[in-house]
Amino acid sequence: MTDSTKTSRISGFHKLSISDRLARVTEFAGLDSDVVAQLSNLGNLDGELADRLIENVIGTMSIPVGIATNMKIDGQDVLIPMATEESSVVAAVCNAGRQCYDDGGFITSMSGTLMIAQIQLVDVTNPASSRISILERKDEIKDICDACDPILVSLGGGLRDVEVRLLETAEGTMVITHLIVDTRDAMGANAVNSMAEKLAPHIEAWTGGRVYLRILSNLADKRLARARATWSCEAIGGPDVRDGIISAYEFAAADPYRAATHNKGIMNGISAVVLATGNDTRAVEAGAHAFAAQKGWYTSLTDWEVTAEGDLSGSIELPMAVGLIGGATKLHPTARACLKILGVSTADQLARMIAAVGLAQNFSALKALATTGVQKGHMSLHSQNIAMMAGAVGDEIDQISKILVEKGQVRLDVAQEELKKLRG
Ligand code: MEV
């Protein structure tokens, strides 16, 4: 039912304080005092900072940060902070790390820290020669772009290359300029967007065309993070398990319906570290899925093979646009703490660790799926959530959760009934 007395047209909402905004929302939505108290508790994020990070803030939302143990990456033991609301994600990485630890853990590498900015040029009468006339000005383009960010240049970054593509569209041929920029330890969105905006009028002047969009591409395929690891056949439970994992992978490699779920599992791990470090989860996710479709069909982000010794070898390669400076990475105190735990000093190191986590996640998901299924593990954690939803507190949570798992009925109604019995 609609309530015609309510209006979402709240002029000047952005100018109010957090508590005044919350008061307006309380009135609008008829919130109870316990809900207001919940929203008023800003946890470990300072209100002033929250209010500067996004617009119209009324509260914050805490997500658990768990530590993935057992991870050895490039010969170093690391503890990996992961921010996620999903049960089993952290445990999956711990398990995968444990099972390849004695075989050396994860080996990682990176193609570089190059980001791409796109400039869309339309209404060009002679697209082919316009393309060439942009390309022949590479030195001038470099001067214009590098002048936008002298700090980046002083840190060894800046424009590296220019590519120009002719794109056939329903509106005719567009001339798309790609600025290839080394953004070093920054994710680089601001740097490359500024360069694209600065260069746009020059491109118009050189070609007589009209520029519309000037924005980075999240398909950061010149910033690929790679990881690989070997799991001995014995450590993972024998050839049947190994072959089950290979078969699960071949399924994902051949079928986009399965690949979407397979890659979602990978992103469970990846996004959790990206979030914990204050990086842009949507940028990394968009890049990963676009990269997974680069062959012309949507497929697996990982590859799984059997080695000459009969062991299981896994590898992953995907765009990883993450940084250590700028935005929430630098400002959010929990993100800073997570980076400290990781002990990384470059964006390259962080990106490589995240790729290793994605591979670890995929190993555990495929192993579970090819053997016992995921529900057993999921359900024991999920049962605790159900117990809490039923009202269980303290020791009751474990007791009710145990009963639900034993009964094989992880359901709210059963939890409520069992809680009633437990309390006599
Ligand atoms: C669930 O969040 C992730 C999985 O579905 C991944 C997969 O199927 O590979 C278990």
Boltz pocket constraint, residues with backbone or C-beta under 6 A from the ligand:
constraints:
  - pocket:
      binder: B
      contacts: [[A, 86], [A, 261], [A, 262], [A, 263], [A, 264], [A, 265], [A, 266], [A, 268], [A, 362], [A, 365], [A, 366], [A, 369], [A, 374]]
      max_distance: 6.0
